[in-house]
Amino acid sequence: MSQAMRPVFDRIAVRRTFARAGDGEPEFARIVQIARDGLLDGLDGIRIRPRRILDLGSGTGATARQLAHRFRRADIVSVDPVCALLHEARSRAPRWFSRHLHVTGEAERQPLSSDSMDLILSNLAMPWFDPIEGAIAECLRILRPGGLMLLSTFGPDTLKELAYAQASSAALQRMHPFADMHVLGDALVRVGFADVVMDVQRIRLHTPDFWRLCRVLCRSGGSSALAARRRGLTARRPFNTAATRYETLRRPDGALPVSVELVFGHAWAPPESAQAGPVGTIPRLDWSTEPESRP
Protein backbone atom coordinates (compact mmCIF):
# COMPACT_ATOMS: atom_id res chain seq x y z
CA MET A 1 0.00 0.00 0.00
CA SER A 2 1.39 3.41 -0.97
CA GLN A 3 2.12 6.06 1.65
CA ALA A 4 -0.72 8.24 0.32
CA MET A 5 -3.25 5.43 0.75
CA ARG A 6 -2.26 4.36 4.24
CA PRO A 7 -4.85 5.22 6.88
CA VAL A 8 -3.97 8.01 9.28
CA PHE A 9 -5.89 6.49 12.19
CA ASP A 10 -6.28 3.09 13.79
CA ARG A 11 -10.08 2.75 13.61
CA ILE A 12 -10.22 0.18 16.40
CA ALA A 13 -8.25 2.48 18.71
CA VAL A 14 -10.54 5.42 17.85
CA ARG A 15 -13.65 3.41 18.73
CA ARG A 16 -12.12 2.10 21.92
CA THR A 17 -11.00 5.49 23.23
CA PHE A 18 -14.34 7.20 22.53
CA ALA A 19 -16.33 4.29 23.97
CA ARG A 20 -14.44 4.82 27.24
CA ALA A 21 -14.70 8.61 27.10
CA GLY A 22 -18.45 9.14 26.74
CA ASP A 23 -19.12 12.87 27.15
CA GLY A 24 -15.53 13.45 28.27
CA GLU A 25 -14.15 15.61 31.05
CA PRO A 26 -15.95 18.90 31.85
CA GLU A 27 -13.22 20.98 30.20
CA PHE A 28 -13.61 19.07 26.94
CA ALA A 29 -17.41 19.02 27.17
CA ARG A 30 -17.30 22.81 27.40
CA ILE A 31 -15.42 23.04 24.08
CA VAL A 32 -17.90 20.66 22.46
CA GLN A 33 -20.77 22.82 23.72
CA ILE A 34 -19.18 26.02 22.37
CA ALA A 35 -18.76 24.41 18.95
CA ARG A 36 -22.31 23.01 19.01
CA ASP A 37 -23.76 26.42 19.90
CA GLY A 38 -21.80 27.95 17.03
CA LEU A 39 -23.23 25.43 14.58
CA LEU A 40 -26.81 25.87 15.74
CA ASP A 41 -26.47 29.66 15.79
CA GLY A 42 -25.51 29.40 12.13
CA LEU A 43 -29.00 28.09 11.39
CA ASP A 44 -30.70 31.20 12.79
CA GLY A 45 -30.27 33.25 9.63
CA ILE A 46 -31.00 30.43 7.19
CA ARG A 47 -34.50 29.64 5.99
CA ILE A 48 -34.64 25.89 5.89
CA ARG A 49 -37.31 23.36 6.85
CA PRO A 50 -35.58 20.01 6.63
CA ARG A 51 -37.61 16.82 6.58
CA ARG A 52 -34.64 14.57 7.34
CA ILE A 53 -31.50 15.57 9.24
CA LEU A 54 -28.21 13.72 9.73
CA ASP A 55 -26.11 14.19 12.86
CA LEU A 56 -22.77 12.81 11.67
CA GLY A 57 -20.43 11.65 14.41
CA SER A 58 -23.26 12.07 16.89
CA GLY A 59 -21.57 10.81 20.05
CA THR A 60 -24.00 10.76 22.97
CA GLY A 61 -26.61 12.70 20.99
CA ALA A 62 -26.57 16.23 22.44
CA THR A 63 -26.65 17.86 19.00
CA ALA A 64 -29.43 15.55 17.79
CA ARG A 65 -31.59 16.37 20.82
CA GLN A 66 -31.27 20.09 20.18
CA LEU A 67 -32.06 19.57 16.50
CA ALA A 68 -35.16 17.56 17.43
CA HIS A 69 -36.32 20.44 19.62
CA ARG A 70 -35.73 22.98 16.84
CA PHE A 71 -37.20 20.92 13.98
CA ARG A 72 -40.02 18.98 15.62
CA ARG A 73 -41.40 17.52 12.40
CA ALA A 74 -38.06 16.33 11.04
CA ASP A 75 -36.65 12.82 11.14
CA ILE A 76 -33.27 12.82 12.91
CA VAL A 77 -30.68 10.20 11.94
CA SER A 78 -27.62 9.85 14.18
CA VAL A 79 -24.59 8.09 12.68
CA ASP A 80 -21.55 7.14 14.72
CA PRO A 81 -19.05 4.26 14.52
CA VAL A 82 -19.08 3.70 18.31
CA CYS A 83 -21.99 1.50 19.36
CA ALA A 84 -21.62 2.36 23.05
CA LEU A 85 -22.14 6.06 22.32
CA LEU A 86 -25.22 5.33 20.21
CA HIS A 87 -26.70 3.23 23.02
CA GLU A 88 -26.11 6.13 25.41
CA ALA A 89 -27.67 8.58 22.93
CA ARG A 90 -30.69 6.33 22.50
CA SER A 91 -31.18 6.06 26.26
CA ARG A 92 -31.34 9.88 26.49
CA ALA A 93 -33.65 10.39 23.50
CA PRO A 94 -37.44 10.67 23.91
CA ARG A 95 -39.08 7.24 23.89
CA TRP A 96 -42.65 8.10 22.84
CA PHE A 97 -43.43 8.92 19.21
CA SER A 98 -39.74 9.39 18.54
CA ARG A 99 -38.62 10.40 15.03
CA HIS A 100 -35.02 9.65 15.91
CA LEU A 101 -32.97 6.81 14.41
CA HIS A 102 -29.52 5.65 15.57
CA VAL A 103 -27.28 4.00 12.97
CA THR A 104 -23.79 2.54 13.33
CA GLY A 105 -21.58 3.63 10.46
CA GLU A 106 -18.37 5.30 9.34
CA ALA A 107 -18.43 8.81 7.89
CA GLU A 108 -16.43 7.63 4.88
CA ARG A 109 -18.92 4.84 4.08
CA GLN A 110 -22.30 5.97 5.32
CA PRO A 111 -25.10 3.38 5.25
CA LEU A 112 -27.59 5.89 3.84
CA SER A 113 -29.25 6.32 0.47
CA SER A 114 -28.14 8.97 -2.01
CA ASP A 115 -30.12 12.24 -1.99
CA SER A 116 -31.79 11.26 1.28
CA MET A 117 -30.92 14.16 3.63
CA ASP A 118 -31.89 17.83 3.67
CA LEU A 119 -29.47 18.91 6.38
CA ILE A 120 -26.20 17.48 7.76
CA LEU A 121 -24.50 18.65 10.94
CA SER A 122 -21.16 17.36 12.17
CA ASN A 123 -19.79 18.74 15.42
CA LEU A 124 -16.05 18.17 16.05
CA ALA A 125 -16.09 14.70 14.50
CA MET A 126 -14.15 15.56 11.34
CA PRO A 127 -10.64 15.30 12.90
CA TRP A 128 -11.18 11.52 13.06
CA PHE A 129 -12.55 11.09 9.53
CA ASP A 130 -10.08 9.10 7.45
CA PRO A 131 -9.78 10.19 4.74
CA ILE A 132 -11.53 13.51 5.27
CA GLU A 133 -12.09 13.98 1.54
CA GLY A 134 -13.93 10.65 1.39
CA ALA A 135 -16.30 11.73 4.17
CA ILE A 136 -16.95 15.06 2.43
CA ALA A 137 -17.80 13.27 -0.82
CA GLU A 138 -20.17 10.95 1.08
CA CYS A 139 -21.96 13.94 2.58
CA LEU A 140 -22.48 15.40 -0.87
CA ARG A 141 -23.78 12.04 -2.10
CA ILE A 142 -26.47 11.72 0.54
CA LEU A 143 -27.56 15.39 0.50
CA ARG A 144 -30.56 16.21 -1.65
CA PRO A 145 -29.98 18.90 -4.31
CA GLY A 146 -30.08 22.23 -2.46
CA GLY A 147 -29.34 20.56 0.89
CA LEU A 148 -27.12 22.16 3.52
CA MET A 149 -24.11 20.88 5.47
CA LEU A 150 -22.83 22.56 8.63
CA LEU A 151 -19.59 21.41 10.22
CA SER A 152 -17.18 22.27 12.98
CA THR A 153 -13.70 20.91 13.45
CA PHE A 154 -10.40 21.72 15.12
CA GLY A 155 -7.91 23.96 13.33
CA PRO A 156 -4.11 23.49 13.27
CA ASP A 157 -3.50 25.93 16.15
CA THR A 158 -5.34 23.60 18.55
CA LEU A 159 -3.06 22.40 21.36
CA LYS A 160 -0.07 24.14 19.82
CA GLU A 161 1.45 24.55 23.29
CA LEU A 162 1.28 20.79 23.83
CA ALA A 163 2.88 20.20 20.42
CA TYR A 164 5.69 22.56 21.43
CA ALA A 165 6.19 20.77 24.75
CA GLN A 166 6.34 17.34 23.13
CA ALA A 167 8.57 18.36 20.21
CA SER A 168 11.76 17.56 22.15
CA SER A 169 10.97 13.83 22.32
CA ALA A 170 10.40 11.48 19.38
CA ALA A 171 8.49 9.18 21.74
CA LEU A 172 5.82 11.85 22.30
CA GLN A 173 5.48 13.24 18.77
CA ARG A 174 2.04 11.81 18.10
CA MET A 175 -0.20 14.82 17.63
CA HIS A 176 -3.26 14.31 15.46
CA PRO A 177 -3.44 16.23 12.17
CA PHE A 178 -5.93 19.10 11.87
CA ALA A 179 -6.98 20.64 8.55
CA ASP A 180 -6.46 24.36 7.93
CA MET A 181 -9.63 26.39 7.31
CA HIS A 182 -8.60 27.41 3.79
CA VAL A 183 -7.51 23.91 2.80
CA LEU A 184 -10.79 22.46 4.04
CA GLY A 185 -12.83 25.13 2.24
CA ASP A 186 -10.98 24.48 -1.02
CA ALA A 187 -11.60 20.75 -0.67
CA LEU A 188 -15.34 21.32 -0.20
CA VAL A 189 -15.39 23.32 -3.43
CA ARG A 190 -13.39 20.73 -5.36
CA VAL A 191 -15.69 17.93 -4.22
CA GLY A 192 -18.65 19.83 -5.63
CA PHE A 193 -20.22 21.89 -2.83
CA ALA A 194 -21.44 25.39 -3.62
CA ASP A 195 -21.50 28.68 -1.68
CA VAL A 196 -18.90 27.49 0.82
CA VAL A 197 -18.39 29.80 3.81
CA MET A 198 -15.68 29.18 6.40
CA ASP A 199 -15.03 30.90 9.71
CA VAL A 200 -12.72 30.43 12.66
CA GLN A 201 -12.98 31.04 16.41
CA ARG A 202 -9.96 30.97 18.67
CA ILE A 203 -10.29 30.17 22.34
CA ARG A 204 -7.62 30.48 25.02
CA LEU A 205 -8.08 28.18 27.98
CA HIS A 206 -5.82 27.45 30.94
CA THR A 207 -4.61 24.35 32.71
CA PRO A 208 -2.98 24.05 36.14
CA ASP A 209 -0.22 21.83 34.75
CA PHE A 210 0.85 19.54 31.92
CA TRP A 211 -0.46 16.43 33.69
CA ARG A 212 -4.01 17.73 34.07
CA LEU A 213 -4.15 18.53 30.35
CA CYS A 214 -3.00 15.01 29.50
CA ARG A 215 -5.66 13.49 31.76
CA VAL A 216 -8.42 15.61 30.20
CA LEU A 217 -7.39 14.57 26.70
CA CYS A 218 -7.03 10.91 27.62
CA ARG A 219 -10.43 10.75 29.31
CA SER A 220 -12.17 12.64 26.50
CA GLY A 221 -11.14 10.50 23.53
CA GLY A 222 -7.98 12.49 22.81
CA SER A 223 -5.51 9.65 23.23
CA SER A 224 -3.33 9.12 20.20
CA ALA A 225 -4.97 6.77 17.71
CA LEU A 226 -2.57 7.37 14.85
CA ALA A 227 -1.91 4.23 12.85
CA ALA A 228 1.82 5.03 12.87
CA ARG A 229 2.02 5.71 16.61
CA ARG A 230 4.53 3.93 18.79
CA ARG A 231 2.95 0.96 20.52
CA GLY A 232 3.50 -0.14 24.10
CA LEU A 233 4.36 1.82 27.21
CA THR A 234 6.37 5.04 27.09
CA ALA A 235 8.99 5.76 29.73
CA ARG A 236 8.19 8.53 32.19
CA ARG A 237 11.28 10.60 31.39
CA PRO A 238 9.95 12.01 28.06
CA PHE A 239 6.76 13.08 29.85
CA ASN A 240 8.77 14.79 32.59
CA THR A 241 10.78 16.60 29.92
CA ALA A 242 7.61 17.71 28.17
CA ALA A 243 6.12 18.90 31.47
CA THR A 244 9.22 20.98 32.14
CA ARG A 245 9.12 22.42 28.64
CA TYR A 246 5.43 23.31 29.02
CA GLU A 247 6.25 25.15 32.24
CA THR A 248 8.32 27.66 30.25
CA LEU A 249 5.00 28.90 28.79
CA ARG A 250 3.48 29.78 32.16
CA ARG A 251 2.11 33.33 32.18
CA PRO A 252 2.96 35.98 34.79
CA ASP A 253 -0.47 35.41 36.32
CA GLY A 254 0.43 31.75 36.90
CA ALA A 255 -1.76 30.23 34.16
CA LEU A 256 -0.60 27.74 31.57
CA PRO A 257 -2.26 28.46 28.20
CA VAL A 258 -4.17 25.91 26.10
CA SER A 259 -5.10 27.10 22.61
CA VAL A 260 -8.17 25.80 20.78
CA GLU A 261 -8.97 26.80 17.21
CA LEU A 262 -12.52 26.02 16.10
CA VAL A 263 -13.21 25.99 12.36
CA PHE A 264 -16.81 26.36 11.19
CA GLY A 265 -18.12 25.85 7.71
CA HIS A 266 -21.37 25.65 5.82
CA ALA A 267 -21.85 24.54 2.23
CA TRP A 268 -24.76 23.76 -0.06
CA ALA A 269 -25.31 20.83 -2.36
CA PRO A 270 -25.80 22.31 -5.85
CA PRO A 271 -29.09 21.84 -7.70
CA GLU A 272 -27.42 19.02 -9.61
CA SER A 273 -25.64 17.00 -6.94
CA ALA A 274 -23.06 15.41 -9.26
CA GLN A 275 -19.47 16.15 -8.29
CA ALA A 276 -17.87 19.02 -10.13
CA GLY A 277 -14.63 17.08 -10.56
CA PRO A 278 -12.25 14.70 -8.85
CA VAL A 279 -12.31 14.64 -5.08
CA GLY A 280 -9.90 17.18 -3.60
CA THR A 281 -7.18 15.94 -1.28
CA ILE A 282 -6.62 17.51 2.11
CA PRO A 283 -2.96 17.47 3.11
CA ARG A 284 -2.41 15.26 6.12
CA LEU A 285 -0.74 17.71 8.43
CA ASP A 286 1.67 16.34 10.99
CA TRP A 287 3.06 18.75 13.55
CA SER A 288 5.95 16.44 14.33
CA THR A 289 7.45 17.21 10.89
CA GLU A 290 7.13 20.97 11.15
CA PRO A 291 10.05 23.21 12.24
CA GLU A 292 10.10 23.59 15.98
CA SER A 293 8.80 26.96 17.16
CA ARG A 294 7.76 28.44 20.46
CA PRO A 295 3.99 29.26 20.62
C-alpha positions in Angstrom: 0.0 0.0 0.0 1.4 3.4 -1.0 2.1 6.1 1.6 -0.7 8.2 0.3 -3.3 5.4 0.8 -2.3 4.4 4.2 -4.9 5.2 6.9 -4.0 8.0 9.3 -5.9 6.5 12.2 -6.3 3.1 13.8 -10.1 2.8 13.6 -10.2 0.2 16.4 -8.2 2.5 18.7 -10.5 5.4 17.8 -13.6 3.4 18.7 -12.1 2.1 21.9 -11.0 5.5 23.2 -14.3 7.2 22.5 -16.3 4.3 24.0 -14.4 4.8 27.2 -14.7 8.6 27.1 -18.5 9.1 26.7 -19.1 12.9 27.2 -15.5 13.4 28.3 -14.2 15.6 31.1 -16.0 18.9 31.9 -13.2 21.0 30.2 -13.6 19.1 26.9 -17.4 19.0 27.2 -17.3 22.8 27.4 -15.4 23.0 24.1 -17.9 20.7 22.5 -20.8 22.8 23.7 -19.2 26.0 22.4 -18.8 24.4 19.0 -22.3 23.0 19.0 -23.8 26.4 19.9 -21.8 28.0 17.0 -23.2 25.4 14.6 -26.8 25.9 15.7 -26.5 29.7 15.8 -25.5 29.4 12.1 -29.0 28.1 11.4 -30.7 31.2 12.8 -30.3 33.3 9.6 -31.0 30.4 7.2 -34.5 29.6 6.0 -34.6 25.9 5.9 -37.3 23.4 6.9 -35.6 20.0 6.6 -37.6 16.8 6.6 -34.6 14.6 7.3 -31.5 15.6 9.2 -28.2 13.7 9.7 -26.1 14.2 12.9 -22.8 12.8 11.7 -20.4 11.7 14.4 -23.3 12.1 16.9 -21.6 10.8 20.1 -24.0 10.8 23.0 -26.6 12.7 21.0 -26.6 16.2 22.4 -26.6 17.9 19.0 -29.4 15.6 17.8 -31.6 16.4 20.8 -31.3 20.1 20.2 -32.1 19.6 16.5 -35.2 17.6 17.4 -36.3 20.4 19.6 -35.7 23.0 16.8 -37.2 20.9 14.0 -40.0 19.0 15.6 -41.4 17.5 12.4 -38.1 16.3 11.0 -36.6 12.8 11.1 -33.3 12.8 12.9 -30.7 10.2 11.9 -27.6 9.8 14.2 -24.6 8.1 12.7 -21.6 7.1 14.7 -19.0 4.3 14.5 -19.1 3.7 18.3 -22.0 1.5 19.4 -21.6 2.4 23.1 -22.1 6.1 22.3 -25.2 5.3 20.2 -26.7 3.2 23.0 -26.1 6.1 25.4 -27.7 8.6 22.9 -30.7 6.3 22.5 -31.2 6.1 26.3 -31.3 9.9 26.5 -33.7 10.4 23.5 -37.4 10.7 23.9 -39.1 7.2 23.9 -42.6 8.1 22.8 -43.4 8.9 19.2 -39.7 9.4 18.5 -38.6 10.4 15.0 -35.0 9.7 15.9 -33.0 6.8 14.4 -29.5 5.7 15.6 -27.3 4.0 13.0 -23.8 2.5 13.3 -21.6 3.6 10.5 -18.4 5.3 9.3 -18.4 8.8 7.9 -16.4 7.6 4.9 -18.9 4.8 4.1 -22.3 6.0 5.3 -25.1 3.4 5.2 -27.6 5.9 3.8 -29.2 6.3 0.5 -28.1 9.0 -2.0 -30.1 12.2 -2.0 -31.8 11.3 1.3 -30.9 14.2 3.6 -31.9 17.8 3.7 -29.5 18.9 6.4 -26.2 17.5 7.8 -24.5 18.7 10.9 -21.2 17.4 12.2 -19.8 18.7 15.4 -16.1 18.2 16.1 -16.1 14.7 14.5 -14.2 15.6 11.3 -10.6 15.3 12.9 -11.2 11.5 13.1 -12.5 11.1 9.5 -10.1 9.1 7.5 -9.8 10.2 4.7 -11.5 13.5 5.3 -12.1 14.0 1.5 -13.9 10.7 1.4 -16.3 11.7 4.2 -16.9 15.1 2.4 -17.8 13.3 -0.8 -20.2 10.9 1.1 -22.0 13.9 2.6 -22.5 15.4 -0.9 -23.8 12.0 -2.1 -26.5 11.7 0.5 -27.6 15.4 0.5 -30.6 16.2 -1.6 -30.0 18.9 -4.3 -30.1 22.2 -2.5 -29.3 20.6 0.9 -27.1 22.2 3.5 -24.1 20.9 5.5 -22.8 22.6 8.6 -19.6 21.4 10.2 -17.2 22.3 13.0 -13.7 20.9 13.4 -10.4 21.7 15.1 -7.9 24.0 13.3 -4.1 23.5 13.3 -3.5 25.9 16.2 -5.3 23.6 18.5 -3.1 22.4 21.4 -0.1 24.1 19.8 1.5 24.5 23.3 1.3 20.8 23.8 2.9 20.2 20.4 5.7 22.6 21.4 6.2 20.8 24.8 6.3 17.3 23.1 8.6 18.4 20.2 11.8 17.6 22.2 11.0 13.8 22.3 10.4 11.5 19.4 8.5 9.2 21.7 5.8 11.8 22.3 5.5 13.2 18.8 2.0 11.8 18.1 -0.2 14.8 17.6 -3.3 14.3 15.5 -3.4 16.2 12.2 -5.9 19.1 11.9 -7.0 20.6 8.5 -6.5 24.4 7.9 -9.6 26.4 7.3 -8.6 27.4 3.8 -7.5 23.9 2.8 -10.8 22.5 4.0 -12.8 25.1 2.2 -11.0 24.5 -1.0 -11.6 20.7 -0.7 -15.3 21.3 -0.2 -15.4 23.3 -3.4 -13.4 20.7 -5.4 -15.7 17.9 -4.2 -18.6 19.8 -5.6 -20.2 21.9 -2.8 -21.4 25.4 -3.6 -21.5 28.7 -1.7 -18.9 27.5 0.8 -18.4 29.8 3.8 -15.7 29.2 6.4 -15.0 30.9 9.7 -12.7 30.4 12.7 -13.0 31.0 16.4 -10.0 31.0 18.7 -10.3 30.2 22.3 -7.6 30.5 25.0 -8.1 28.2 28.0 -5.8 27.5 30.9 -4.6 24.3 32.7 -3.0 24.0 36.1 -0.2 21.8 34.8 0.8 19.5 31.9 -0.5 16.4 33.7 -4.0 17.7 34.1 -4.2 18.5 30.4 -3.0 15.0 29.5 -5.7 13.5 31.8 -8.4 15.6 30.2 -7.4 14.6 26.7 -7.0 10.9 27.6 -10.4 10.8 29.3 -12.2 12.6 26.5 -11.1 10.5 23.5 -8.0 12.5 22.8 -5.5 9.7 23.2 -3.3 9.1 20.2 -5.0 6.8 17.7 -2.6 7.4 14.8 -1.9 4.2 12.9 1.8 5.0 12.9 2.0 5.7 16.6 4.5 3.9 18.8 3.0 1.0 20.5 3.5 -0.1 24.1 4.4 1.8 27.2 6.4 5.0 27.1 9.0 5.8 29.7 8.2 8.5 32.2 11.3 10.6 31.4 9.9 12.0 28.1 6.8 13.1 29.9 8.8 14.8 32.6 10.8 16.6 29.9 7.6 17.7 28.2 6.1 18.9 31.5 9.2 21.0 32.1 9.1 22.4 28.6 5.4 23.3 29.0 6.3 25.1 32.2 8.3 27.7 30.2 5.0 28.9 28.8 3.5 29.8 32.2 2.1 33.3 32.2 3.0 36.0 34.8 -0.5 35.4 36.3 0.4 31.7 36.9 -1.8 30.2 34.2 -0.6 27.7 31.6 -2.3 28.5 28.2 -4.2 25.9 26.1 -5.1 27.1 22.6 -8.2 25.8 20.8 -9.0 26.8 17.2 -12.5 26.0 16.1 -13.2 26.0 12.4 -16.8 26.4 11.2 -18.1 25.8 7.7 -21.4 25.6 5.8 -21.9 24.5 2.2 -24.8 23.8 -0.1 -25.3 20.8 -2.4 -25.8 22.3 -5.9 -29.1 21.8 -7.7 -27.4 19.0 -9.6 -25.6 17.0 -6.9 -23.1 15.4 -9.3 -19.5 16.2 -8.3 -17.9 19.0 -10.1 -14.6 17.1 -10.6 -12.2 14.7 -8.8 -12.3 14.6 -5.1 -9.9 17.2 -3.6 -7.2 15.9 -1.3 -6.6 17.5 2.1 -3.0 17.5 3.1 -2.4 15.3 6.1 -0.7 17.7 8.4 1.7 16.3 11.0 3.1 18.8 13.5 5.9 16.4 14.3 7.5 17.2 10.9 7.1 21.0 11.1 10.1 23.2 12.2 10.1 23.6 16.0 8.8 27.0 17.2 7.8 28.4 20.5 4.0 29.3 20.6 
